[in-house]
């Protein structure tokens, strides 16, 4: 089978975006553009068959996630998952956005027969194929779902899922709020603003010229989680901030970022489909959406504190230098340890999650 090259795929996606802009009257909100850039079937970044995840650029990857750095990430998380499975009297894990399948491999390997079924929900058909190859050893214990199950009972995990959900962009000119979208000038994509009634959840103050994001799709995803979760816990791990930090007056450029070949840039309209587009998570918005929908926030802390609480240091006993260096990236403040956070959401349980026993920051949300 012959696959189109990345340049050809980007050109086709660019043309499809131009057509969508024309059909919409000359303007598309950015969340629609981001959705197409990432998920358009066969053309979007996560739907085109390229390799996204890996530790080094030489692998052809664009960025690294914690499970790709070291299996100790999943082994530590497994201790929290086991406690939650016992509390819920359940034996199923649901993973959303399973990426390369690395985390599923680590959790299944650590938990063994304690997991009767591992259900994966992933929008990308190409990623599902890679996951199936990697997880073949677990046979029928692993299944792939095309949509949300009607009911969830067990443990939900999502590592770097919320940051990949499309965001809306808002621009403050000092007097009015505008929604930032995309228009076309000839065959070029360009930014275009429209006056809007949308507002950030924080009151400000905002510096004139500020561009920031709002996360209605991620918060909607949380409401769907609340609707389906009957008894269990969700652990969501991602980079982000509480609201007061997210909408701080000094953060005038927002958090929107692109990644390719382990380099970052801030232009999502260039080479659409050929690179990742992401935004940090407003964890206060996630917590409020969860509580308003009937879930309990059982903890919120940094990734470093969460992993230490789950026994990562013990897992490092006797580890070689490479493993120790990888674990250091998970914990260090200037790497992933502080920027990444973990939030726990539950329904129908009363238990004390080990991952939040020291250093819980729920009071900052």
Secondary structure as the mmCIF struct_conf table of DSSP 4:
data_model
#
loop_
_struct_conf.conf_type_id
_struct_conf.id
_struct_conf.beg_label_comp_id
_struct_conf.beg_label_asym_id
_struct_conf.beg_label_seq_id
_struct_conf.end_label_comp_id
_struct_conf.end_label_asym_id
_struct_conf.end_label_seq_id
HELX_RH_AL_P HELX_RH_AL_P1 UNK A 6 UNK A 23
TURN_TY1_P TURN_TY1_P1 UNK A 24 UNK A 25
BEND BEND1 UNK A 26 UNK A 26
STRN STRN1 UNK A 28 UNK A 29
HELX_RH_AL_P HELX_RH_AL_P2 UNK A 30 UNK A 39
BEND BEND2 UNK A 40 UNK A 40
TURN_TY1_P TURN_TY1_P2 UNK A 41 UNK A 43
BEND BEND3 UNK A 44 UNK A 44
HELX_RH_3T_P HELX_RH_3T_P1 UNK A 45 UNK A 47
BEND BEND4 UNK A 48 UNK A 48
STRN STRN2 UNK A 53 UNK A 53
BEND BEND5 UNK A 55 UNK A 56
HELX_RH_3T_P HELX_RH_3T_P2 UNK A 57 UNK A 59
TURN_TY1_P TURN_TY1_P3 UNK A 60 UNK A 60
BEND BEND6 UNK A 62 UNK A 62
STRN STRN3 UNK A 63 UNK A 63
HELX_RH_AL_P HELX_RH_AL_P3 UNK A 66 UNK A 69
TURN_TY1_P TURN_TY1_P4 UNK A 71 UNK A 71
HELX_RH_AL_P HELX_RH_AL_P4 UNK A 72 UNK A 88
TURN_TY1_P TURN_TY1_P5 UNK A 89 UNK A 89
STRN STRN4 UNK A 92 UNK A 96
BEND BEND7 UNK A 97 UNK A 97
TURN_TY1_P TURN_TY1_P6 UNK A 99 UNK A 100
BEND BEND8 UNK A 101 UNK A 101
HELX_RH_AL_P HELX_RH_AL_P5 UNK A 102 UNK A 111
HELX_RH_3T_P HELX_RH_3T_P3 UNK A 112 UNK A 114
BEND BEND9 UNK A 116 UNK A 116
STRN STRN5 UNK A 117 UNK A 121
BEND BEND10 UNK A 123 UNK A 123
HELX_RH_AL_P HELX_RH_AL_P6 UNK A 125 UNK A 134
TURN_TY1_P TURN_TY1_P7 UNK A 135 UNK A 135
HELX_RH_3T_P HELX_RH_3T_P4 UNK A 136 UNK A 141
STRN STRN6 UNK A 142 UNK A 145
BEND BEND11 UNK A 146 UNK A 147
BEND BEND12 UNK A 150 UNK A 150
STRN STRN7 UNK A 152 UNK A 159
BEND BEND13 UNK A 160 UNK A 160
HELX_RH_3T_P HELX_RH_3T_P5 UNK A 162 UNK A 164
BEND BEND14 UNK A 165 UNK A 165
STRN STRN8 UNK A 168 UNK A 172
BEND BEND15 UNK A 174 UNK A 175
STRN STRN9 UNK A 177 UNK A 185
TURN_TY1_P TURN_TY1_P8 UNK A 186 UNK A 187
STRN STRN10 UNK A 188 UNK A 195
BEND BEND16 UNK A 197 UNK A 197
BEND BEND17 UNK A 201 UNK A 202
TURN_TY1_P TURN_TY1_P9 UNK A 208 UNK A 209
STRN STRN11 UNK A 211 UNK A 214
HELX_RH_AL_P HELX_RH_AL_P7 UNK A 216 UNK A 228
STRN STRN12 UNK A 229 UNK A 241
HELX_RH_AL_P HELX_RH_AL_P8 UNK A 243 UNK A 246
TURN_TY1_P TURN_TY1_P10 UNK A 247 UNK A 247
TURN_TY1_P TURN_TY1_P11 UNK A 249 UNK A 250
TURN_TY1_P TURN_TY1_P12 UNK A 252 UNK A 253
BEND BEND18 UNK A 255 UNK A 255
STRN STRN13 UNK A 257 UNK A 260
TURN_TY1_P TURN_TY1_P13 UNK A 261 UNK A 262
STRN STRN14 UNK A 263 UNK A 265
BEND BEND19 UNK A 266 UNK A 266
TURN_TY1_P TURN_TY1_P14 UNK A 268 UNK A 269
BEND BEND20 UNK A 270 UNK A 271
TURN_TY1_P TURN_TY1_P15 UNK A 272 UNK A 273
BEND BEND21 UNK A 274 UNK A 275
STRN STRN15 UNK A 276 UNK A 278
STRN STRN16 UNK A 281 UNK A 282
HELX_RH_AL_P HELX_RH_AL_P9 UNK A 283 UNK A 292
TURN_TY1_P TURN_TY1_P16 UNK A 293 UNK A 294
STRN STRN17 UNK A 296 UNK A 302
HELX_RH_AL_P HELX_RH_AL_P10 UNK A 303 UNK A 309
TURN_TY1_P TURN_TY1_P17 UNK A 310 UNK A 311
HELX_RH_AL_P HELX_RH_AL_P11 UNK A 312 UNK A 315
TURN_TY1_P TURN_TY1_P18 UNK A 316 UNK A 318
HELX_RH_AL_P HELX_RH_AL_P12 UNK A 321 UNK A 331
TURN_TY1_P TURN_TY1_P19 UNK A 333 UNK A 339
STRN STRN18 UNK A 340 UNK A 347
BEND BEND22 UNK A 348 UNK A 348
HELX_RH_3T_P HELX_RH_3T_P6 UNK A 354 UNK A 356
BEND BEND23 UNK A 357 UNK A 359
HELX_RH_3T_P HELX_RH_3T_P7 UNK A 362 UNK A 364
#
